Amino acid sequence: MKTPNPQSSPVRCDSHNELASTHERTITGWGRTTPTRAHLDRPTSAHQIQDLISTSRGPVTVRGAGRSYGDAAIGHHTIDLTGYATIRSFDPGTGVLVSDAGATLQALHQVSIPEGWALPVLPGTSHITVGGAIASDVHGKNHPHQGSFGDHVLQLELMLASGDILRLSPDAHPEDFWATVGGMGLTGVIVSATLQLQRVETSYLRVVRRKARSLEESMDIITASAQTPSHAVAWIDAAHHQLRGLVDVSTPATSEMLPAGRKGEQLAPHGTTMRTIHSFPGPGIVNHRSVAAANAMRWNLPVSASAKMVHFTTALNPLDGADFWPAAFGKQGLIQYQFSVPTSGTKTLRHILENLQRAGEVPALAVLKPFGASGKGLLSFPQPGWTLALDFPARSPGLATVLSHLDTVVANAGGRVYLSKDSRLSARMLPLMYPQLLRWQEARSRLDPTQKMGSLLSQRLNLLELPS
Ligand SMILES: Cc1cc2nc3c(=O)[nH]c(=O)nc-3n(C[C@H](O)[C@H](O)[C@H](O)COP(=O)(O)OP(=O)(O)OC[C@H]3O[C@@H](n4cnc5c(N)ncnc54)[C@H](O)[C@@H]3O)c2cc1C
């Protein structure tokens, strides 16, 4: 068993006596909506986490990197796990990695990529923690081939509100395991996880970009790409009447494919990221005119006929390094409406985008991805079909009404809204969207009978109460 290079791993303080750092702060999700005054503790040892949970009088919210868009990681007493972030071990022979929950996916890759191993599932940002990735059962652009994050967790340690630690795996206590995977931090605190990584020959992808003249053409290109293991994503011009798009299909690059200049860095953990802009005028820069102009400009950029070799972080984490993105939407922040529809509800995608155009609520960013088999987590978001993520300025006056209407359209099509992006769904819609909700609630109340774990999301959606 090899332990990681100490230079690349954070230092953990395991002292019983040392107190977790603590302060009062206003926190938000990544979308900057729902600013909330919170008592924030940042423990650096399992003992400190235990103390914090057992001595807390009210409900406790677990927080990773705070990159969920809405109110999932917000509560009046919030425990920030980013100080508990040691990578405990990594075996370059098997690709099995054991990490504390607060380590980021980027930190894991720092250790594993030079050895030729990568996470099989990487969401649009690598700045999230292992705990957050499991609690949201995150997906990448390769969902039809690799499923979601929970599919690659061999084991996790869950600290209950009592301070006891359970070892859960798909074989040992499967119901509790799958209630915790995708369970939005409401079954307990995930303190560590054992992950199975996958072999990679290089850290580059061979990216082919194609222009699609309509939404349907984008879907056809993505569907055709599903024959081979690939990452597929379409940027949709939601301001355009035909819903044209740019589709990127990426497959792993072998070392022979890399240009001579890149051979020496074929297993580099990081590629180039976007340059950060630090400030915007108060109302932000996103409005109908700027969206239409930016979309037209993007569409008109020349598309190379040949494939490009792109570092996987540049291709799969385009917004990393772009922490300015929410600020561009103005002080009130951004609402991302991410929903999925089953394959049978494909026509709903066009219906929804046209509906938004008619209502004058055109998203600044619209991203389409394919989904394969349903996530095994009882509250997991993916289901076979499609997912569309749409970014709107929260300040838009008509948005709330339009999105409430779309919730019904999505539910009627058999689809659902992604809880990790949500800050506005109503409790009434949840059972219509998540058919395993009751089973999850039963498992959750077994694991946390005193309802010690909670969040603004769990209150808003009435997630903790078993229906009478
Ligand atoms: C730019 C960007 C792109 C994104 N792209 C994708 C994508 O492609 N696919 C996708 O699925 N998601 C995507 N997301 C969403 C993001 O991956 C998830 O919201 C993820 O859960 C955030 O992890 P975090 O560490 O920031 O957790 P937080 O946001 O802090 O918390 C998220 C949830 O996890 C719980 N949680 C956190 N840590 C623990 C723990 N140790 N134990 C128990 N519960 C815990 C919290 O209580 C909360 O319910 C994206 C987000 C951003 C900002």
The ligand as an ORCA input file, in Angstrom:
! r2SCAN-3c Opt
* xyz 0 1
  C     -19.372     25.033    -11.890
  C     -20.127     23.846    -11.341
  C     -20.369     22.762    -12.166
  C     -21.069     21.642    -11.665
  N     -21.276     20.581    -12.495
  C     -21.905     19.488    -12.028
  C     -22.059     18.327    -12.832
  O     -21.621     18.286    -13.995
  N     -22.698     17.247    -12.300
  C     -23.160     17.256    -11.012
  O     -23.704     16.223    -10.573
  N     -23.024     18.333    -10.221
  C     -22.407     19.439    -10.700
  N     -22.251     20.536     -9.889
  C     -22.815     20.483     -8.535
  C     -21.798     19.959     -7.522
  O     -20.994     18.953     -8.084
  C     -22.564     19.328     -6.345
  O     -23.461     20.245     -5.800
  C     -21.626     18.821     -5.236
  O     -22.401     18.163     -4.276
  C     -20.884     19.969     -4.552
  O     -19.948     19.422     -3.636
  P     -19.414     20.262     -2.423
  O     -18.241     19.578     -1.845
  O     -19.232     21.668     -2.854
  O     -20.623     20.107     -1.420
  P     -21.601     21.212     -0.806
  O     -22.145     22.050     -1.892
  O     -20.943     21.882      0.317
  O     -22.750     20.231     -0.272
  C     -23.599     19.560     -1.192
  C     -24.444     18.521     -0.432
  O     -23.576     17.521      0.089
  C     -23.714     17.425      1.498
  N     -22.397     17.109      2.033
  C     -21.228     17.735      1.783
  N     -20.227     17.124      2.434
  C     -20.768     16.092      3.123
  C     -20.261     15.097      3.996
  N     -18.962     15.027      4.297
  N     -21.121     14.210      4.540
  C     -22.434     14.253      4.244
  N     -22.967     15.172      3.410
  C     -22.154     16.074      2.860
  C     -24.250     18.777      1.939
  O     -24.960     18.677      3.160
  C     -25.161     19.129      0.770
  O     -26.403     18.497      0.906
  C     -21.555     21.651    -10.333
  C     -21.315     22.760     -9.506
  C     -20.604     23.843    -10.003
  C     -20.348     25.014     -9.103
*
